[in-house]
Amino acid sequence: MAGQHYCLRWNNYQSNMTSVFHQLLQNEAFVDVTLACNEASLKAHKVVLSACSSYFQKLLLSNPCKHPTIIMPQDVCFNDLKFIIEFVYRGEIDVSQAEL
């Protein structure tokens, strides 16, 4: 006779993880990649970028550096980059129609 199995469930797991990753980003805790564009740069987590974007996943897999700096294409401005990263970390973003 096999032993009983139990399903242990963490309520609000997804919202908690989203909140924690966003907080880690805000505090720049455990960041391991720098994204640079013409005007400025920001830091992020390779695992989050890779999980949310095949573009970043391919780029990061091909770069064995522990803390790489990724130069974004010239047509990506810093404000757009901030929006992209916020969207990746939060799963949503509020932007005005003019910013689309």
Chimera marker file (.cmm) of the C-alpha trace (Angstrom):
<marker_set name="trace">
<marker id="1" x="0.000" y="0.000" z="0.000" r="1" g="1" b="0" radius="0.5"/>
<marker id="2" x="1.481" y="3.317" z="-1.062" r="1" g="1" b="0" radius="0.5"/>
<marker id="3" x="1.764" y="6.204" z="1.375" r="1" g="1" b="0" radius="0.5"/>
<marker id="4" x="-0.541" y="9.170" z="1.112" r="1" g="1" b="0" radius="0.5"/>
<marker id="5" x="0.442" y="12.172" z="-0.952" r="1" g="1" b="0" radius="0.5"/>
<marker id="6" x="-0.429" y="15.754" z="-0.151" r="1" g="1" b="0" radius="0.5"/>
<marker id="7" x="-0.620" y="18.830" z="-2.306" r="1" g="1" b="0" radius="0.5"/>
<marker id="8" x="0.925" y="21.785" z="-0.516" r="1" g="1" b="0" radius="0.5"/>
<marker id="9" x="-0.169" y="25.067" z="-2.042" r="1" g="1" b="0" radius="0.5"/>
<marker id="10" x="1.214" y="28.570" z="-1.533" r="1" g="1" b="0" radius="0.5"/>
<marker id="11" x="-1.748" y="30.922" z="-1.756" r="1" g="1" b="0" radius="0.5"/>
<marker id="12" x="-1.064" y="34.025" z="-3.853" r="1" g="1" b="0" radius="0.5"/>
<marker id="13" x="2.224" y="32.545" z="-5.077" r="1" g="1" b="0" radius="0.5"/>
<marker id="14" x="2.168" y="34.341" z="-8.429" r="1" g="1" b="0" radius="0.5"/>
<marker id="15" x="1.324" y="37.761" z="-7.041" r="1" g="1" b="0" radius="0.5"/>
<marker id="16" x="3.878" y="37.321" z="-4.256" r="1" g="1" b="0" radius="0.5"/>
<marker id="17" x="6.650" y="36.384" z="-6.693" r="1" g="1" b="0" radius="0.5"/>
<marker id="18" x="5.791" y="39.314" z="-8.942" r="1" g="1" b="0" radius="0.5"/>
<marker id="19" x="5.893" y="41.659" z="-5.971" r="1" g="1" b="0" radius="0.5"/>
<marker id="20" x="9.173" y="40.270" z="-4.641" r="1" g="1" b="0" radius="0.5"/>
<marker id="21" x="10.956" y="40.421" z="-8.004" r="1" g="1" b="0" radius="0.5"/>
<marker id="22" x="9.781" y="43.996" z="-8.532" r="1" g="1" b="0" radius="0.5"/>
<marker id="23" x="11.002" y="44.921" z="-5.036" r="1" g="1" b="0" radius="0.5"/>
<marker id="24" x="14.384" y="43.283" z="-5.710" r="1" g="1" b="0" radius="0.5"/>
<marker id="25" x="14.642" y="45.327" z="-8.893" r="1" g="1" b="0" radius="0.5"/>
<marker id="26" x="13.755" y="48.563" z="-7.096" r="1" g="1" b="0" radius="0.5"/>
<marker id="27" x="16.435" y="47.872" z="-4.462" r="1" g="1" b="0" radius="0.5"/>
<marker id="28" x="18.909" y="46.644" z="-7.109" r="1" g="1" b="0" radius="0.5"/>
<marker id="29" x="19.327" y="43.517" z="-4.991" r="1" g="1" b="0" radius="0.5"/>
<marker id="30" x="20.976" y="40.545" z="-6.726" r="1" g="1" b="0" radius="0.5"/>
<marker id="31" x="20.974" y="42.315" z="-10.106" r="1" g="1" b="0" radius="0.5"/>
<marker id="32" x="23.326" y="40.650" z="-12.559" r="1" g="1" b="0" radius="0.5"/>
<marker id="33" x="22.911" y="42.421" z="-15.896" r="1" g="1" b="0" radius="0.5"/>
<marker id="34" x="23.096" y="46.039" z="-17.036" r="1" g="1" b="0" radius="0.5"/>
<marker id="35" x="21.020" y="47.286" z="-19.952" r="1" g="1" b="0" radius="0.5"/>
<marker id="36" x="22.476" y="50.363" z="-21.616" r="1" g="1" b="0" radius="0.5"/>
<marker id="37" x="21.095" y="52.710" z="-24.220" r="1" g="1" b="0" radius="0.5"/>
<marker id="38" x="22.075" y="56.134" z="-25.487" r="1" g="1" b="0" radius="0.5"/>
<marker id="39" x="21.079" y="58.211" z="-22.489" r="1" g="1" b="0" radius="0.5"/>
<marker id="40" x="21.527" y="55.923" z="-19.484" r="1" g="1" b="0" radius="0.5"/>
<marker id="41" x="21.506" y="52.377" z="-18.149" r="1" g="1" b="0" radius="0.5"/>
<marker id="42" x="19.565" y="50.262" z="-15.708" r="1" g="1" b="0" radius="0.5"/>
<marker id="43" x="20.131" y="46.994" z="-13.925" r="1" g="1" b="0" radius="0.5"/>
<marker id="44" x="18.019" y="43.850" z="-13.989" r="1" g="1" b="0" radius="0.5"/>
<marker id="45" x="18.071" y="40.105" z="-13.319" r="1" g="1" b="0" radius="0.5"/>
<marker id="46" x="19.149" y="37.729" z="-16.079" r="1" g="1" b="0" radius="0.5"/>
<marker id="47" x="16.721" y="35.019" z="-14.994" r="1" g="1" b="0" radius="0.5"/>
<marker id="48" x="13.720" y="37.367" z="-15.149" r="1" g="1" b="0" radius="0.5"/>
<marker id="49" x="14.691" y="38.771" z="-18.550" r="1" g="1" b="0" radius="0.5"/>
<marker id="50" x="15.361" y="35.265" z="-19.903" r="1" g="1" b="0" radius="0.5"/>
<marker id="51" x="12.070" y="33.899" z="-18.601" r="1" g="1" b="0" radius="0.5"/>
<marker id="52" x="10.071" y="36.704" z="-20.218" r="1" g="1" b="0" radius="0.5"/>
<marker id="53" x="11.896" y="37.256" z="-23.497" r="1" g="1" b="0" radius="0.5"/>
<marker id="54" x="13.445" y="34.877" z="-26.009" r="1" g="1" b="0" radius="0.5"/>
<marker id="55" x="15.460" y="37.862" z="-27.298" r="1" g="1" b="0" radius="0.5"/>
<marker id="56" x="17.130" y="38.354" z="-23.918" r="1" g="1" b="0" radius="0.5"/>
<marker id="57" x="17.408" y="34.614" z="-23.342" r="1" g="1" b="0" radius="0.5"/>
<marker id="58" x="19.404" y="34.077" z="-26.553" r="1" g="1" b="0" radius="0.5"/>
<marker id="59" x="21.531" y="37.137" z="-25.877" r="1" g="1" b="0" radius="0.5"/>
<marker id="60" x="22.327" y="36.112" z="-22.302" r="1" g="1" b="0" radius="0.5"/>
<marker id="61" x="22.948" y="32.455" z="-23.109" r="1" g="1" b="0" radius="0.5"/>
<marker id="62" x="25.525" y="33.497" z="-25.683" r="1" g="1" b="0" radius="0.5"/>
<marker id="63" x="27.298" y="35.744" z="-23.158" r="1" g="1" b="0" radius="0.5"/>
<marker id="64" x="28.999" y="33.810" z="-20.327" r="1" g="1" b="0" radius="0.5"/>
<marker id="65" x="29.868" y="36.982" z="-18.382" r="1" g="1" b="0" radius="0.5"/>
<marker id="66" x="28.703" y="37.008" z="-14.743" r="1" g="1" b="0" radius="0.5"/>
<marker id="67" x="27.406" y="40.588" z="-15.023" r="1" g="1" b="0" radius="0.5"/>
<marker id="68" x="27.184" y="41.516" z="-18.705" r="1" g="1" b="0" radius="0.5"/>
<marker id="69" x="26.326" y="44.935" z="-20.060" r="1" g="1" b="0" radius="0.5"/>
<marker id="70" x="23.905" y="44.722" z="-22.956" r="1" g="1" b="0" radius="0.5"/>
<marker id="71" x="23.885" y="47.632" z="-25.365" r="1" g="1" b="0" radius="0.5"/>
<marker id="72" x="20.352" y="48.112" z="-26.656" r="1" g="1" b="0" radius="0.5"/>
<marker id="73" x="19.680" y="48.977" z="-30.318" r="1" g="1" b="0" radius="0.5"/>
<marker id="74" x="20.008" y="52.689" z="-31.078" r="1" g="1" b="0" radius="0.5"/>
<marker id="75" x="16.303" y="53.171" z="-31.686" r="1" g="1" b="0" radius="0.5"/>
<marker id="76" x="15.465" y="52.115" z="-28.098" r="1" g="1" b="0" radius="0.5"/>
<marker id="77" x="15.335" y="55.178" z="-25.870" r="1" g="1" b="0" radius="0.5"/>
<marker id="78" x="15.805" y="54.963" z="-22.120" r="1" g="1" b="0" radius="0.5"/>
<marker id="79" x="12.168" y="55.747" z="-21.326" r="1" g="1" b="0" radius="0.5"/>
<marker id="80" x="11.024" y="52.874" z="-23.569" r="1" g="1" b="0" radius="0.5"/>
<marker id="81" x="13.565" y="50.569" z="-21.936" r="1" g="1" b="0" radius="0.5"/>
<marker id="82" x="12.195" y="51.464" z="-18.491" r="1" g="1" b="0" radius="0.5"/>
<marker id="83" x="8.669" y="50.673" z="-19.698" r="1" g="1" b="0" radius="0.5"/>
<marker id="84" x="9.791" y="47.313" z="-21.103" r="1" g="1" b="0" radius="0.5"/>
<marker id="85" x="11.531" y="46.325" z="-17.870" r="1" g="1" b="0" radius="0.5"/>
<marker id="86" x="8.584" y="47.412" z="-15.748" r="1" g="1" b="0" radius="0.5"/>
<marker id="87" x="6.267" y="45.357" z="-17.970" r="1" g="1" b="0" radius="0.5"/>
<marker id="88" x="8.548" y="42.313" z="-17.673" r="1" g="1" b="0" radius="0.5"/>
<marker id="89" x="8.656" y="42.544" z="-13.877" r="1" g="1" b="0" radius="0.5"/>
<marker id="90" x="5.025" y="43.482" z="-13.192" r="1" g="1" b="0" radius="0.5"/>
<marker id="91" x="3.187" y="41.919" z="-16.112" r="1" g="1" b="0" radius="0.5"/>
<marker id="92" x="1.414" y="45.186" z="-16.808" r="1" g="1" b="0" radius="0.5"/>
<marker id="93" x="2.162" y="48.838" z="-17.322" r="1" g="1" b="0" radius="0.5"/>
<marker id="94" x="0.252" y="52.093" z="-17.547" r="1" g="1" b="0" radius="0.5"/>
<marker id="95" x="1.270" y="54.289" z="-20.462" r="1" g="1" b="0" radius="0.5"/>
<marker id="96" x="-0.375" y="57.187" z="-22.188" r="1" g="1" b="0" radius="0.5"/>
<marker id="97" x="-1.486" y="56.849" z="-25.787" r="1" g="1" b="0" radius="0.5"/>
<marker id="98" x="1.252" y="59.275" z="-26.824" r="1" g="1" b="0" radius="0.5"/>
<marker id="99" x="3.869" y="56.873" z="-25.410" r="1" g="1" b="0" radius="0.5"/>
<marker id="100" x="2.671" y="53.856" z="-27.404" r="1" g="1" b="0" radius="0.5"/>
<link id1="1" id2="2" r="1" g="1" b="0" radius="0.2"/>
<link id1="2" id2="3" r="1" g="1" b="0" radius="0.2"/>
<link id1="3" id2="4" r="1" g="1" b="0" radius="0.2"/>
<link id1="4" id2="5" r="1" g="1" b="0" radius="0.2"/>
<link id1="5" id2="6" r="1" g="1" b="0" radius="0.2"/>
<link id1="6" id2="7" r="1" g="1" b="0" radius="0.2"/>
<link id1="7" id2="8" r="1" g="1" b="0" radius="0.2"/>
<link id1="8" id2="9" r="1" g="1" b="0" radius="0.2"/>
<link id1="9" id2="10" r="1" g="1" b="0" radius="0.2"/>
<link id1="10" id2="11" r="1" g="1" b="0" radius="0.2"/>
<link id1="11" id2="12" r="1" g="1" b="0" radius="0.2"/>
<link id1="12" id2="13" r="1" g="1" b="0" radius="0.2"/>
<link id1="13" id2="14" r="1" g="1" b="0" radius="0.2"/>
<link id1="14" id2="15" r="1" g="1" b="0" radius="0.2"/>
<link id1="15" id2="16" r="1" g="1" b="0" radius="0.2"/>
<link id1="16" id2="17" r="1" g="1" b="0" radius="0.2"/>
<link id1="17" id2="18" r="1" g="1" b="0" radius="0.2"/>
<link id1="18" id2="19" r="1" g="1" b="0" radius="0.2"/>
<link id1="19" id2="20" r="1" g="1" b="0" radius="0.2"/>
<link id1="20" id2="21" r="1" g="1" b="0" radius="0.2"/>
<link id1="21" id2="22" r="1" g="1" b="0" radius="0.2"/>
<link id1="22" id2="23" r="1" g="1" b="0" radius="0.2"/>
<link id1="23" id2="24" r="1" g="1" b="0" radius="0.2"/>
<link id1="24" id2="25" r="1" g="1" b="0" radius="0.2"/>
<link id1="25" id2="26" r="1" g="1" b="0" radius="0.2"/>
<link id1="26" id2="27" r="1" g="1" b="0" radius="0.2"/>
<link id1="27" id2="28" r="1" g="1" b="0" radius="0.2"/>
<link id1="28" id2="29" r="1" g="1" b="0" radius="0.2"/>
<link id1="29" id2="30" r="1" g="1" b="0" radius="0.2"/>
<link id1="30" id2="31" r="1" g="1" b="0" radius="0.2"/>
<link id1="31" id2="32" r="1" g="1" b="0" radius="0.2"/>
<link id1="32" id2="33" r="1" g="1" b="0" radius="0.2"/>
<link id1="33" id2="34" r="1" g="1" b="0" radius="0.2"/>
<link id1="34" id2="35" r="1" g="1" b="0" radius="0.2"/>
<link id1="35" id2="36" r="1" g="1" b="0" radius="0.2"/>
<link id1="36" id2="37" r="1" g="1" b="0" radius="0.2"/>
<link id1="37" id2="38" r="1" g="1" b="0" radius="0.2"/>
<link id1="38" id2="39" r="1" g="1" b="0" radius="0.2"/>
<link id1="39" id2="40" r="1" g="1" b="0" radius="0.2"/>
<link id1="40" id2="41" r="1" g="1" b="0" radius="0.2"/>
<link id1="41" id2="42" r="1" g="1" b="0" radius="0.2"/>
<link id1="42" id2="43" r="1" g="1" b="0" radius="0.2"/>
<link id1="43" id2="44" r="1" g="1" b="0" radius="0.2"/>
<link id1="44" id2="45" r="1" g="1" b="0" radius="0.2"/>
<link id1="45" id2="46" r="1" g="1" b="0" radius="0.2"/>
<link id1="46" id2="47" r="1" g="1" b="0" radius="0.2"/>
<link id1="47" id2="48" r="1" g="1" b="0" radius="0.2"/>
<link id1="48" id2="49" r="1" g="1" b="0" radius="0.2"/>
<link id1="49" id2="50" r="1" g="1" b="0" radius="0.2"/>
<link id1="50" id2="51" r="1" g="1" b="0" radius="0.2"/>
<link id1="51" id2="52" r="1" g="1" b="0" radius="0.2"/>
<link id1="52" id2="53" r="1" g="1" b="0" radius="0.2"/>
<link id1="53" id2="54" r="1" g="1" b="0" radius="0.2"/>
<link id1="54" id2="55" r="1" g="1" b="0" radius="0.2"/>
<link id1="55" id2="56" r="1" g="1" b="0" radius="0.2"/>
<link id1="56" id2="57" r="1" g="1" b="0" radius="0.2"/>
<link id1="57" id2="58" r="1" g="1" b="0" radius="0.2"/>
<link id1="58" id2="59" r="1" g="1" b="0" radius="0.2"/>
<link id1="59" id2="60" r="1" g="1" b="0" radius="0.2"/>
<link id1="60" id2="61" r="1" g="1" b="0" radius="0.2"/>
<link id1="61" id2="62" r="1" g="1" b="0" radius="0.2"/>
<link id1="62" id2="63" r="1" g="1" b="0" radius="0.2"/>
<link id1="63" id2="64" r="1" g="1" b="0" radius="0.2"/>
<link id1="64" id2="65" r="1" g="1" b="0" radius="0.2"/>
<link id1="65" id2="66" r="1" g="1" b="0" radius="0.2"/>
<link id1="66" id2="67" r="1" g="1" b="0" radius="0.2"/>
<link id1="67" id2="68" r="1" g="1" b="0" radius="0.2"/>
<link id1="68" id2="69" r="1" g="1" b="0" radius="0.2"/>
<link id1="69" id2="70" r="1" g="1" b="0" radius="0.2"/>
<link id1="70" id2="71" r="1" g="1" b="0" radius="0.2"/>
<link id1="71" id2="72" r="1" g="1" b="0" radius="0.2"/>
<link id1="72" id2="73" r="1" g="1" b="0" radius="0.2"/>
<link id1="73" id2="74" r="1" g="1" b="0" radius="0.2"/>
<link id1="74" id2="75" r="1" g="1" b="0" radius="0.2"/>
<link id1="75" id2="76" r="1" g="1" b="0" radius="0.2"/>
<link id1="76" id2="77" r="1" g="1" b="0" radius="0.2"/>
<link id1="77" id2="78" r="1" g="1" b="0" radius="0.2"/>
<link id1="78" id2="79" r="1" g="1" b="0" radius="0.2"/>
<link id1="79" id2="80" r="1" g="1" b="0" radius="0.2"/>
<link id1="80" id2="81" r="1" g="1" b="0" radius="0.2"/>
<link id1="81" id2="82" r="1" g="1" b="0" radius="0.2"/>
<link id1="82" id2="83" r="1" g="1" b="0" radius="0.2"/>
<link id1="83" id2="84" r="1" g="1" b="0" radius="0.2"/>
<link id1="84" id2="85" r="1" g="1" b="0" radius="0.2"/>
<link id1="85" id2="86" r="1" g="1" b="0" radius="0.2"/>
<link id1="86" id2="87" r="1" g="1" b="0" radius="0.2"/>
<link id1="87" id2="88" r="1" g="1" b="0" radius="0.2"/>
<link id1="88" id2="89" r="1" g="1" b="0" radius="0.2"/>
<link id1="89" id2="90" r="1" g="1" b="0" radius="0.2"/>
<link id1="90" id2="91" r="1" g="1" b="0" radius="0.2"/>
<link id1="91" id2="92" r="1" g="1" b="0" radius="0.2"/>
<link id1="92" id2="93" r="1" g="1" b="0" radius="0.2"/>
<link id1="93" id2="94" r="1" g="1" b="0" radius="0.2"/>
<link id1="94" id2="95" r="1" g="1" b="0" radius="0.2"/>
<link id1="95" id2="96" r="1" g="1" b="0" radius="0.2"/>
<link id1="96" id2="97" r="1" g="1" b="0" radius="0.2"/>
<link id1="97" id2="98" r="1" g="1" b="0" radius="0.2"/>
<link id1="98" id2="99" r="1" g="1" b="0" radius="0.2"/>
<link id1="99" id2="100" r="1" g="1" b="0" radius="0.2"/>
</marker_set>
